[in-house]
């Protein structure tokens, strides 16, 4: 198998898959079209199956140069500002994340915060960490299809415990905030 590099074709595949997720989430199909689409997805699965690799060799979730690290489930956050104590960026929840009535699904918001705050939890030369808890407050509707501002701040560290806070804004309206505890991994800990 060829060595993984910048993976431009994989990045384009993930982008196309995200568009497919949004499209599938936006349609109402007659049975014949649904059947044809299913058959084509099954054919795609057969094309990709021979390339299944162990977790440590995956491109998805392990490609920092690709939006969302190449993980199609993650809402893509574009980082605009970054240092060891603060991150700021932009995110747009597509129709794949629709909960209803134009609002992002409540489960998609913690997913985004976990990914974004997790980046900050091990920024700089801090060792990797895992989420111990993530508490999200829903303050207002988080709309889909709108570019939102997201911020995260490293609050404090107590031994292996790292406390972070995050905020999500639609313009000047706070739609959600979060506080999380991330625990630094010990050497050799998975």
N, C-alpha and C positions, 0 to 999 in steps of 0.2 A: 504494500500500500504506500503511495507517495507521502512524503513528509508534509505536515500541515504548515502552511505559511500564512500569509495575509488572508487567504481563503476568499477571494473576491466572488467566485461563483457560489460558494456556500452562503455568503452574505446576501447575494441576490436571491438565492433559494429561500432563505428565511424571510426576506422582504416579501417575496411572492406568496409565501405561506401565510404571512400576516394579512395580506390583502384577501387571500382566500378565506381566512377566518372571519374577517369583517363581512365579506360577500355572503358566505353561507349564513351568517347571523342576520342578514338583511333581506333574505328572499323567502318567497312562498312558492314552492315548485309543484308542477303537475308530476304525477308518478313516473311518467316516461323520462322526464328530464332528471328527476332524482335518481332513477335507476342508472341512467347513462353516467351521471356524475359519480355515483358510487362505484361503478365498474372502472371508471378512469382512475379513481383514487386507489382502488384495489390493485390496479395495474402499476401505479406509482409505488405502492408498498412493495410489490414484487421486485421492482427495479432497485429499490433501496435496501431490501433485506440482506443481500450478500455483504453489505458494508457495515453491519452492526458490529460494534467494538466494545470492549470493556469500558466501564465508567471513566477510568483515568485517561483513556484515549479519545473521549468524545470531543467533538467540536462544539456542540450545543452546550451552552452554559459555561464554556471554558475559552471563549474567544473574545478577549477584552477589546479588540479592535472593531468588533461588530456590535451595532446597537443591541442592547439587552443581552450582551455577551453571547449572542447567537442562540439564545433560549427564546423560542417563539411564544411561550406563555407569558413572558414578562412584558408589561407595558414599557415601551421605550422611553427612557428619560435621557434627554440631551443635557449634559453637564456644561454649565456656563462659567461657574466659579468653583474652585476647589482648593482647599488647603487641609491641614491636619485637623482642623477644628470646625470646619464649615463646608457645606456643599450647597450650591444653588443651581437649579436647572429648570427645564421645561418638559412637560409630559402632555400628551393628548391621548385620551382613552377613545379608541375606535368603537364601532358597533359591536364588535366581539365582546366588549366589556359592558354592554347595555344591561342594566338591571330592570329598567322600565321607565316610561314617561320621560325619556331623554337624560336620565341620570345613570352614572356609572354604577355597576353592581357593587354592593357593599363589600364583597370579598376581594374585589380587584384593588381597592384602595390600600388595605393592609399589605397585599402582595407587593405593590409599588413601594410603600414605605419600607418594608423589610429589605428589599433589594437596595434601595437608595441609602437607607441608614446603615445597612450592613457594609456598604462600600466605605463609609466614613468610619465605621467601627474598627476597621483594620487598615486605615489610611496611613501613609507615612511608613514608618518602620515598625508599627504595631503588628504583633502576630495575628494570624487569622482568628476569627471568633465565630460563635454560633449564637443564634437568637435564643434567649432564655424566656423572654416575654415581649409582647408588643401590644400595647393598649392604644386603640384608635377611638377618637371622639369624632362623630359626624356632626358638624356644625351647620352646614347648609348643603343643598344639593350640589353634587359634583357632576357637571355636565359632560356628556360625551361630545366628541368632535370639536372641542374648543381647546386651544393651547392654554395650559394651566402652569402656574409657577409653583415649584416645590423647593423647600429648603430643609436642611438638616443641620443640627448643631451638636457637637460633642459637648455634653454637659459636665461630666466628671468621670473619674476612674478610681475605683477602690479595689486594690489588688487586681484580680483577674476580671472584675466586673467593670463594664463600660456602660455608662448611662447616656442615652442620646434622646433628642427631641426632634420632631419633624413637623412641618406645616405645609399645607396645600392650599393654594389661592386661585380663585377665578377672578382676575383683576384685583381689586382690593378686598374682595369677599373671602374670608377664611371658610373653606369648605370642610376641612378636616385637619386635625392635629393628632400627633402620636407621641408616645414616649415608649422607649424600649430599653431593655437590658440585654446586652450582648456579653457573653463570657469568652474570654481568651482561651484558646485551645492550649493544652499542655503539649510539650514535645511528644510527637508520636501519636497524639490523640486524633482519631478520624473526625 
